[in-house]
C-alpha cells in the first residue's frame, strides 16, 4: 500500500514497524479476584467478564509479564458522555469525543479501596 501511494506521487516509502508493547494478558486468578471485588461494589449484573478482546496495547503489559495482575475497565456510562456524535454508545479514552463521567469517581475509588482491603486485610 505504501509503495503504491509513493509511486503515484513519484517518491519512495519505507515501512518500519516497532513493537513497543506486548499484548495485555490478564492472569486468571487475579482477574477473578478483581471481578469478585467489583461485584461487591456495583452488584452482580453490572460486571462483565466476557469482554471481547481489544486491539489496544498498554505499558501495563510489561508489569503483567513481571507480576500476576489484572487490567480492567471501569465503565464511563452511556452515550451521553461524549462531546461529539461518533455513533452510538460511550466512547473510550484516546477519542476526541471522550468526556470523563465524574459520577463514576466514587465507584472507582470504592473499587480500588476494597481491592486493597481484600488483598491485604488488616489483622489485629
N, C-alpha and C positions, 0 to 999 in steps of 0.2 A: 504494500500500500504506500509506504513512504517513498520507495523508489519510483513508483508510478507518478505520484504527485510531484516529486522532484524533477523527473524527466519532463513533465508537462510544463514546468516553469524554468526549464533549461538550467537546472542546478543539480546538486547531488545531496543525498541524505544518508545518514548513518543512524541506526537504531542501537541503543545500548540500554539494556535492562539490568538494573541493580536490585537485588533482593535485600531490602532494608530490614524487614521484619519477618520472622517465621509466622505461620498461622497460629491463631489463638486457639488452644485446645484445653478446655477445662478438664480438671481431674474429677472423675465421677463422684467420689465420696464427698469432696468439698462442694461440688455443685449441688448434691442432695442436701447437704448441711445448709448451704446458703438459701436454697428454696424453702426448706423447712422453717428457717428463721423468718423469711419473708412472709410465709403463710401465717405465722404468729402475728405479724404486724398488720397485714391487709386482708387476711382471710383466704380460704382455700380457692375460691373461684376467681381470685384476682392474680394468681401466679401461673405463668405459662412456662412449662419446662421443655416443651417440644418445639421451641423456637427454631425456625428454619435457619440454616447456615447463611452467613452473610459474607460478602467479599472484603469487608474492612479488615485492616491489619492494625495492630496496636503494639506499642513498645512493651505493653504488659505481657506479651507473648514471651519475651525474654525472661521475665520474672517467673512465669509458669514453667519454663524449662528448668529453672533453678530450684523452685519450691512448689509444692502442691498448692493449688488455689482455684479460684473461680472468677471469671469475668462475667458480670451480669449487667443487664439493662434495667433501668428504672423508668417506667413509662412516663411520658410527658403530658399525657392527656389525650384529648380527641383533636379533631381537625381545627378546633377554634384557636389553637396555639400555633399559629403561623402568621407570618407577616404578609405574604403574597400567596395567591391561589395557584399552587402547583399540583393540583389533583386532590383526591380525597384522602382523608386520614391525617394523622400527625406526621410531621417530618422530624428527622433526627439531626443531630449536630452536624456541622460542616455543610449546611444547606442554607442558602440565603433566606429562606423562609423560616428558619428556626427562631422560635421565641420561647425562651425558658419559662416554664409554668411555675411561678413562685409558690403556688399552692401545694406543690409536692415536696417542698423543703422539709416540713415536719415528718413526712413519711420516710424520706431518705435518711434524715437524722435518727429517727427511731430505729430504722433498719440497721444502720451501722452501729448504734449503741447496743442494740440487742445482739447483734452478731458478736461483738466483743464480749458481752456478758455471758453468752452461751459458750464461746470458745475458751474463755479464760474466767471461769466462775470464781467469785471471791469466796474463800473458805476461812472460817474463823476457828 
